[in-house]
Amino acid sequence: MAKITHVSPLAPAGFPDLPVIAGAEFASVAAGIKYQDRKDVTLVRLAPGTTIAGAFTKSSTRSAPVLDCQEKIGGDSTEGAAIIVNAGNANAFTGRNGADATHAVTSGVANCLGVPVGRVFSSSTGVIGEPLPHGRITAKLEELKNNLSETAIQDAAEGIRTTDTFPKGSCQSVLIEGKTVNISGIAKGSGMIAPDMATMLVYIFTDAKVEQTLLQSILSELTDLTFNNITVDSDTSTSDTLLLAATGSSGVDITSPAGAFRDALFEVMLDLAHQVVRDGEGATKFLEVEVSGAESVVDARTHALSIANSPLVKTAIAGEDPNWGRVVMAIGKSGAKADRDLLAIWFGDILVAEQGWVSPSYSENDGAEYMHNQDLKIRVDLGLGSHSATVWTCDLTHGYISINADYRS
């Protein structure tokens, strides 16, 4: 497997100082699942009363851990709970062995921590089609248990990485009813990123008290606004999992799907989604694609994803080439409604094309100069209606090919 020898040029300055979430403890160890001398198994212990919501890949070849998690979401929250994650092996397309390995791991965690197996959620990420050496995970459970700490969430972020060049974390704190509510989240993701919720692995923790069905409703809504609007390479993973755990330790009871808690959670989810794009395999540019003036949100999103997923658009961005004709191409091929003579296209604030032709005010030099930026925006107005959508992606470089050509080496 290709070794990560550099950090993405789009990475944040460092891992954030995430607030402690009382009722959530973390530990990570090196178990040698695939990698040598790096943390690759992470355990999270959650206090009794914790409610858990989730979103998962809709892939028809989803992994055994995903199927297991989907069955368990919405269960009794009076008992404690746990999350166990391994990196390096996806435990996907492994037949009966996959289900057996998942049961062995979740049962081992349940016995070790004294929680019901129905409250143990597992995730596996990495190579598809290879049996999971689950004994290497269960052999580390006592060590993981002994190392559990409320302050070890950065270790957890490190332990879930595969080709990621940096650990991803985000947080928000908000005052509700005179008390502080904290939200801390971690994620992994770099390649095989095309949302069909979820995408990648994401674990978010809050000390708010939220009833499970309400928590699930909020999470599902925000997933469509964040993780379902990013793409790196148009490939949807077999293992995508997003889990949101509310321990209730703050004593603040969230009873509405709207308000300060929802808004703070949105910020955490959007930040993590953007970090995944910024760590896209081989990425050197971060691109926002906004499509407005559509007849429906579905049409707007279809056009935006067509632009964001186009290899020709992405390689032009990598080469700093303001080739707006490729944007026109991507709109035309998407299958959603568009009218050539009503289109308007901008690079940032630069009007590039309008009314079926290049804008009289457009300068190729201005376009080329804009493309030197690391953070870019392509905006399209279809001129057909009032609906819009925004997606985020990155460029496509030789680095992506190198990483994935060597992925199993």
N, C-alpha and C positions, 0 to 999 in steps of 0.2 A: 504494500500500500504506500502511495506517495507520501513522503515526509513533508510536513509544513515547515518551511525554513524562513518564512517571512510573515509579517503582519500586513493585512490589507491596508493600502494607502488611504482607504476611506474609514478606517477604524476610529472610534472615539479615543480621546486622550488616555483613558484608563478605565478600569472597572469601577463603577460607582459605589459609594458607601451606602449600602442598602440597610434600611432600618430593620431591627429585629422584629420578627413576627412571633409573639409569644404563642406557644402551642405548636410550633413547627421547628424541628431539629434536623440537622443535616450532617452527613458524613460521606466521604469518598475514599476509595482505595484503588490501588493498582492490582488487578486480578489476572492480567495477561490474556484477556479475551481475544484480542487481535494485536494490540500494541504492546510494546515493551517499555517498562520504566516510565509509565504515565498513568494517571488515574483514569479508570475506565468503568468503574461501577459506583453508583451513587444511591444512597438510601436516605429517605425522608420519613421521619416519624411524626404523625399528626395526633394531636390530643383528642380525647373523646369529645363529642359534640361538633367536630369539624364537618361541615357540609362540603361536598365536592361536586363540581360540574365539569363537563368535558365536551370536547369536539374532536372529531377523528376523520382521517382520510376516508373518502368514499371510493377509493380504489377497489376494484373487484378482486384484486390479489393482495388485500391487506393482510398484515402479519398476525400471527397467533396472539401476541400481547395486545394488539389493537382490538381484536375480537373479544378477548377476555375482559378488557376494560369496558367495552361497550355494554357487555352484559351486567357489569357491576355498578355502573353509574346510576344514581338515584336510590341507592340502598339506605339502610338505617344508619343514622349519624350519631347515635348515642355511644357507639363503641369507638375506640381509637382506630387509626388508619395508617397506611404506609404507602410510599411510592418507591419502587426499585427500578433503576435504569442502568442498562449496560450499553457501552459504545463499542463498535468494531464488528458487530454481528447483528443483523436485522431480525433474525429468527423468523424470516419470511420465506414462503414457498419451501417449507421444510416438512410438509405433510404431518402425519401423526406425531412425529418427533417434536414438531414445533409446539403443539398443544401440551405434550408431556413435559417439555422443558419449561414452559410457562407455568404449569401447575407445580413442578418441582421447586421453582424459584419462589412463587407466591406462597406456597405452603411452608417453605423454609423460613420466609420472612414472618409469616403468621406465627409460627411456633417460637421463633426467636424473640419476637416483640410481644407476644401474647395478645394479638389482635385477630379478629376473624379473617379467614382467607378471602371472604367476600369483600373485605375492606382493604385488600392489598392490590394496588394498581401497578402494573409493570409496563416498561417500554424497552424496546431494543432498537438500536440504530447501527447501520453499517452495511456490510456485504450481504446481499440477498442469496438464498439458496444453499447456505452452508449450515449444518446443524450447530445449534448453540451449545457450547461446552458449559452447560449450566452448573456442573460440579465446581467449576472455578468460582462461580458467584456464591453458591451456598457455603463454600469453604471459607468465605470472607465475611459471613454474616455476623459472627460474634465480634470480630474486629470492628466492623461497621457500627454495631450497636454500642460498643464501648467508646467509640469516638464521636457519638452524636452530640451536636452542639447547636444552640440557637444562632450562633455567630458564624457558622461555617457555610453559609450559602454561596460564597465565592468558590469554595472548594467544589460544591455541587455543580456550579456552572462550568468549572474546568472538567469535571468528570463525565459530562455528557457530550463532549466534543468528538467529532470525527475529523473532517477536513477543515473545520473552522480554524481561522487564524487567530481568533481572540474569543475569550469568554464574553457572553452577552448578559447584561443585567440592566434593570430599570426599576425605578421606584417613584412613588408619590405619597405624600402625606397630606391629609385634608382634615379640617376641623368640622365636626358634625356634632350638634347638640352639646357644644362646649368641650368635646373630647376629641383627641387626635386619633384618626384612623389611618393605619399604614398599609401600603400595598408594595410588595417586593416581588419581582419576577425575574426568571432566567430563561434562556432559550439556547438552542443549538440549531444551526442550519447554515448551509453554504452552497450546496449543489442539490440537484433533484428537488428544485423548489418551483412548484406551480400549484397554487392553492386550489383545493377542492375540499375544504376543511375537514381537517386542519391542514397545516403544512409545517414540516420540521417537528421538533420537540419543544414544547413550551410548558413551564410550570410557574404558576403565579399564586402567591400566598397573601392573604389579608387577615387582619385581626378583627375585621367587622363580623357581625353576626347576621347571616343571611340565610333564609330558608331555602332549601335545595332547589325547588322549582323556580323560585325567583332568581336565584343565582344562575341557573341554567338559562333562563330567558335573557338575562342581561348579557351573559357570555355569548350566546348564539347571535344576538344582535350585533355586538361589537366585533365578533369574529368576521362577519361579512363586511365590516367597514375597515378592517385592518389586515389580518393575515390572509383573507381571501382576495385581497387586492395587491398582492405582491407576486412577482415571478422572477426567477433567475434564468431558467433554461427551458421552461414549458413542460417539465417532467414532474408529475405528481408522485410522491413517495408512497410506498406500501406501508409505512410505519408512522405516518404523521399523527401526533397526539398533542392535545392541549388540555391541561388539567388546571382548574382553578379551585383552590382550597380556602375556605373561610373558617378560621378557628373560633371566632367569636370572643376572643380574649379581651378586646377593648371594651366590651359591654355595650357597644353602639349597635342598635338593631336597625338594619336597613329594610325598609318596608315598601319602597317605591322603585320601579325600574328606571326612573329619571332622578336627576339631582347630582349632588357633589360626588358621591361615591362612584356613580356610573361614569361621570366625566373624568375622574382621576384614573379609573380602570382603563378607560379608553386611551388616555395618554400613555400609560404603561404598555398597553398592547401595541399601540402604533409605534412607539419607540423601539420595542423589540422587533417588530416586523421590519422596520427600516434598518435596524442593525443587521438582520439576516441578509437583506439586499446589499448592504455595504460590505458584507463579507462574502458576496457571491464569488464563486471560484474564479480566480483570475481577474476580478473586477478592478477597474481603475476609474470608473465613472458611476455616479448615482443619478438615475434619471426618473423624473416624475412626468407622467403622461396624463394630461387632463383633456377629456373630450366633453364638450358642452353642445347645446343646441340639438340634442337628439330627441326623437319621438318617444323614447322610453329609456329608463335606466339600463335595461338589458341591452339595448342597442348601443348606448354610450359605453358600457363596460366591454361589450364585444369588440368595438372599434379600438378602445384603449388597450386591451390585451393583444389585439392583432398587431398593433404598433410595437408594444413592449416586448412581444415574443418574436418579432421578425429578426432572423439572423442578419438580414441586410441592414436593417435599421441599427441593430446593436453593434455590428462591425463598423458601420459608418461613425457611430458615436466613439468607438474605440480609436478610430483613426482620425478623430477630430475633423471629420468631413461634414459640412452642413448640407448633406444631400437630401433635400426636402422631397425629392421625387420618390424616395423610398417610403416616406410617410404617406404620400398619395397612394402608392402601391398597396401598402398595408391596409389602408382604409378600403380600397376597392376590393380586396380579396376577402374581407372579414365575413361577408354574408349579411351584415346588418345594413339597414337602409342608409344611403348617402346619395347626394346629388353633386356631381363634379363642379357645377357652376355656382354652387352656394358655399363651397368649402372656403374656410380661412385657416391658415396655419401660422403659428408663431414659434420662434425659438426664443425662450425667455420673453422679453418684451418687444422683440423684433418681429414685426409683421413680415412674413416671408411670401405668402401666397394668398390670393383672394380671387373670388369670382372665376375660378377655373384657370388661373394664370398667375405667374409670378407678380408680386406686388410692385408697382412702379417705384415705390420708396425703398425697396430692398437692395441692400449692398452685399455682395458675396463676401467682401472683406469683413463686414460687420458679423455676418454669420460665422465665418471662420474664426474670428476673434472670440466670439461667444463660446464656441466649442472647446476652447482651451480650459474652461472652468471644470472643476471636479463635480460640482452639483449642477445638473442641467434640467431644463423643463421644456417639453414639447406640448404646445396647446393647440387644440383643434376645435373650431366651431363648425358644426354641420349645417347650421342655419335652417333646421327643420322643426325644432320644438324647444322645450324648456328643460329637458332632463340632462344630467351630467354624471360623470364618473371619473375617478382618479385612481390610477394604479402606479406602482413603483417598481422599477427594475434596475438593472445594471448593464454595462456593456459586455461584449463578448470578445475575448482576447485569446492569444495563443496559450496563456496560462490555463484557461479552462480546459483546453485540449490536453495539455501536459498532465494536469492533475487527474483527469478521468482516464487517459490512456494508461496511466500507471496505477490506477486505483486498487487493483487486486495484486499488484506486484509485491 
